[in-house]
């Protein structure tokens, strides 16, 4: 049985080894990297990322990152490329080929074909003097001293370095394109992230979100309105303007403070100057407002016009957190 101490020591050694390999990349970056980024930025086609083995898996991640940040990309498996999938590559495409050794058989077959097509070829390899290194128009240096595993066999440091280089390419392109959060949202419409970037208060308001009573209405009518609309609150409207709200809490305080409520009206128990937001507010910002003021409802108003009530539950059920 291996002790927990030994397990933790091994894990720390691995993480430290990979972090050192990534840190060394800073010293390996050169003009070839910058030129590669320029070609990717000016590419009129797609960025085709290819590789074999574990490098192919890294290639797929790089493609996913590119696509999500505004660089149209596709993955081409190096082995499949030489058996028909090479037809995916179009003349205007830029190709990134990933290989630790740069000398694998598939790479030696694929690279000359790509060169024959005239595509710009960016090689990402740990051996600049390899076949891939010599044949590439630009070389991204992914050199590592050794892998992290004891046998120096399992792709660990090398694939981590490839991943970091891919991220560096993507971030450079993001900055060159001034790619903003709004742009990012276009490619991430689903899930919590997409909703944080896209969902607005107006998207969550429905017909049942506009409880309202007049200031002179009876307490019974106010309670019925709160109950029917099931938001735990009603707005108090006078001359088409919001003058206050009545919440479940206001009802409880009224019952504690008054033995006879027969003569009370909505105006007598309402909370004046409630928190208001426009319907164009991002849902995530509305959530922050609710949290900051420790409340569960917000009055939605556009230019003085009452649009409805946004409840904390409306945001939570959208799954943006």
N, C-alpha and C positions, 0 to 999 in steps of 0.2 A: 504494500500500500504506500503510495506516494503521499507525503505530508502536504498539508495546506500551505506550509511555508515554501516548500519546493515549487508547488504549483504557481503561487503568486510570484515567486522569483523568476520563473520561466516566462510568465506573462509580461512582467515588467521589462525583462530583457528583450522580448520581442518588440514591444511597443517602443522602447528606447531605440532599438536598432532601426525600426522603420522611420521614426521621427528624425533620426540622424541622416538617413538616406534622403528624406525629403528636404531637410535643411541644406544639404549639400547641393541640391538643385539650384539654389540661388547663385552659386559660383559657376554653374555650368551654362546658365542662360547667356546667349550671345546674339549677334546680329541675325543669325539664321532664324532664331525664334521670332524676332521682330518682323523679319521679312515674311515668315510663314503667316503671322497674324495679318499682315497687310494683304496677302493673297486671299485669306479667308474673308476678310472684310470686303474686298472688292469682287468676290466670287459672284458671277451672274447665274450660276447653276446651284447645285447642292453641294454640301460637304459630305463626301463618302468616306466613312471610317471603316477600315478593315483590319483584320488580324486573325491569328490562329491560336487555338488553345485558350489559356487564361487571358492572353492579350485580347482575344475576341470578346471576352466578357467585359473587359475594360472598355473596349471600343463601343459596345452597346450602351454603357453608362455615359460615355462622352457624347454619343449621338442623342441620348435622352436629354442631357444638359443643354446641348446646342439647340435642339428643337424647342425646348421650354424657354429659351432666352433669345429667340428671334433669328437663329441661324438654321435655315432649312437643311436637314441632314438625314442620312440613311446609313444603315449598317449593312456591310457586305462581308460575309464570311469568306476568308481567303480560300478555303478548300472548295466551297461551293462556287466561287467566282470562276474557277478554271473548269467548271463543269456546267456552264450555261448562265450563271447569274451575272456574269460580266456585262451582260446586256443592260443591266441597271445603270451603268455608268454612261453619262452623257458628255458631249464634248466640252461643255462649259463648267463641268464639275471639277472641284479640287479634291484630291484623294489624300487622306492621312492613313498611312500604313504603319501598324504597330507590331514590333517584334523585338523581344529582348536581345536575341542573338543576331538578328538581321540576316541570318543564313539558313533559315528553315527551307526545306524543299518547296513548300507551297509558295513562299515568298519569292523564291528564285524563278518560279514559273510565272507568277502573277505580275511582278514588277516590269519585266520587259513588255508584256502586253499593254500595261497601262502607259508605258512610255511610247509605245507604238501609236496609241490613240491620241497622244499629245496632251494628256491631262497634266496639270501641275501636281507633282508628287511630293508630299511632305512625309518624311520618314521619322518615326519615333523609335529609337533603338538605343540599347545600352552599349553598342559597339559601332562607333562612327566609321570605322574602317571595314565594316562588314559589306556584304553585297548590297543590302538595303541602303546603308549609309553612303556608299559610293554612287549609287544610281539615283538617289533622291535629289530633287531640286533644292530642298532645304531639309536640314537634319535637326531634330529636337533631341538633345542629348539626355538619355534616360539611364545613364551609367549608375551602377551600384557596385560596391566592393564585393558584396556577397549577399545571399539571402539570409533571412532571419532564422531559418530552421537549422538544427545541428548538422544536417547533412549537406547544406547548401544546395538543396534541390527544389524544394517547394517554392513556387512563385509567391513571394511575400513582399520583400523590399522592392523588388522590381515592379510588381503590379501596383503597389502603393505609389511609387514614383510616377508611373504612367498615369495613374488617376489624378495625381496632383498636377501634372503637366496639362492634362486635359482641362482641368478646372481653371488653370492659369490662362489657357487659350480662351475659354468661355468668358472669364471675367474681363479680359482685355477687350473682347468684342462687345461686351455689355457696355463698357465705358466709352468705347469709340462710337457706339450707336446712341449713346445717351438713353439707354434702355431703362425706362422708369417702372415704378410699381404698377402703374396703369397698364403698361404694355405687358408686364408679367402676368397680370390678371387675365388678359385675353387668352392666354395659353393654359390657364389653370382655372377654368370655370367651375369645376367640380370640387367637392370635398371642403374641408374647413378653410384651407388656404384660399381657394377661389372665392368662397363666400365672404371671407374677411376683406378681400380686395374689391369685390363687385356688389355685394348685397347692400341695398340702401333701405332706409326706413320705409319709404313708399312701397317697396316690394312686399312688405309684411302687413300692410294695412288692408283690411277687408271690410265688408259691410257691417260686421258685428263689432267693429272697433270704434264706433262713434257714439258712445253713450252720452246723453246730454239731458239736462233739466234746466228750467228757468230759476232765477234766484228766489222767486216767490212760491215755488212749488212746495207741496207738503213733504214732510220727511218720509211718509209712506211711499209716495211716488218716487222719491230719490232712491229708496231702498229697493223698490221693484226694478228700477232701471239698472242699478248695480247688479242685481241678481240675474236679470235677463241677459245682460251683455257679458256676464261672467269674466269681467276684467278686474273686479274688486275696486272699481272706481267709476265715477261719472264726472264729466265736465259740467260746469255751471256756465250757461251761455246767456248773455244779455246784449241786445242789439248786435247779434251775430259775432260777438267777441267773447273770448274766454275770460271770465272774471274770477274763476276759482275752480276747485275740484273738491269732491267729497269722496273719501276713501273708506274702506272698511274700518280703518283706525279712527276716523272722524266719527263714525257711527258708534263705535264702542265708547269713545270718550264722551259723546253726548249722553249715552245711557248711564254712564257713571256720574255725570254732572247734573242730570235733570231727572226729577221724579215724574214730571208731567211734560210730555213732548208734543201734546196735541196742538199747541199754538206755534210751534217752531217751523221755520221754513229752511230751505236749502241755504239761503244767505246767512242764516244764523250759525250754521255749523261748518260751512265750507272753509277750506284752506285757500287763502288768497296768494297770488303770485306764485303759482306752481312752476316747476321746471318745464320749459318749453324748448322744442327743437324743430327745425324745418324737416320736411319729408325727404329732402335731398341728402340728409346726414347719412354717413356710412353706418351700417349696423354695428360694426365693431366700435365706432366712436360713441354711439348711443349706449352701448354696453358699458363703456368706461365711465360715462356720465352717471349711469345708474349706480355703478360701484362706488364712484367718488362721493356721491351724496347719500349712499346707503338707502336708496329708494327702489321701488319695484315697478313704477309706472312713469311714463313721460307723456306730456301733452304735445301733440304734433300740430304745428301751426305754420301755414305758409302765407306770408304777407298779412298776418292778422286773421286769416281764415282758418277756422277750426277744421282739421283733417281727421283727427281721431286720437286714440290712446295707444301707445306702444307699451306692452307689458314685457317684463323680463322674460317670461316664459316664451314669448314669441321669438325672442332672440335665441334662447337656449335650444328650442326645438329645431332650429335651423342648423344646429351643429357647428357653429363657427368657432367654438372653443372646445 
